[in-house]
Amino acid sequence: MPYQDDLFYIEETKKGDLNAFGILIQKHEKYAFTLALRILKHREEAEEVAQDAFMKAYYGIHSFEGNSKFTTWLYKIIFNEAVGRQRKKKNNWDLIENEVAETIISQDLLGGIENLLAQERKELIQKGLERLKSNESAVLTLFYLEEQSIKEIQEITSYSESQVKILLHRGRKNLFDILQKITNNELINLL
Amino acid sequence: MNKEELNHQDQLGKWIKESAHDHPSVNFSETIINAIASQQQQTIYQPVISPIGLGMISTCLLSICMYVLFFLPSDQSEELWSLKNIQFPKIHFAELLFFLPNPSSNLILNSSLLAFSILAFISMLFWSRRINKA
């Protein structure tokens, strides 16, 4: 379904058209759900959080002035909701450590993953993202999948620029480490 | 950042994009819309008193105020607000009458009631002893 610009649906929603907001949800539900899932690692909870966030967005839509992108505003609500839920659940929202170790990625791993079938590679990356720390996974998802700039990620997460960069760097490194472990285990299982 | 690292990032970015978005349940948006619609229905308040009723009440109150302020003679105000003019409830004890009927029953009924009560008491004693023995 070809969607119109977000601002059109926002204006219609402000006028009281609930269907316009329904279309806005349909347009962004996958993005919203994926971000919540990357943080919470639990499908039902992620869905609940994404739904709550959309409801908050609906009730706060009059305060949206269009100074930033709608997605940035929406992701900020989702991020805060998910982090709040995570904190309530286990009180261990990952802290950002400033040390970043050097990344040594073997060419075999890269080549191996590249040579996998698309579906296998997709499953492997999803497994890797599931095992990654919540904040690293969220920042990687925002950066690569939602194509948000570092400045926008800063706005969404309220982290500083250096913290976002550290999380991106650490996330990449840890994701490669996890992928290495998964592929090694699979090889051991095959032998 | 060296060229090799940038290449790794590009590859990782490509793979993450490839891994695509996760899909929520089919009725995801419907659930939200229904929840919003039901909340909107709940928050519609109907006034207990209709606007016409409110108008009538306020007109009455206003007219009373106007009457008190502008139409009551000022020299009578003391008399009007005096406690002497207020009728308080009173009790006239002299006019109170309590009637208690005198219960009367005939002698045969009274003696038969007494006899059956004694019999009941004796039988109770008898049965309680038998129950204790058992």
Interface residues (C-beta under 8 A of the other chain):
Chain A: L18 F21 G22 I25 Q26 E29 K30 Y31 F33 T34 L37 R43 A46 E47 A50 Q51 F54 M55 Y58 T103 I105 L110 I113 E114 A118 R121 K122 I125 Q126 L129 L140 T141 F143 Y144 L145 R172 L175 F176
Chain B: E5 H8 Q9 Q11 L12 G13 W15 I16 K17 E18 S19 A20 H21 D22 H23 P24 S25 F28 S29 T31 I32 I33 A35 I36 A37
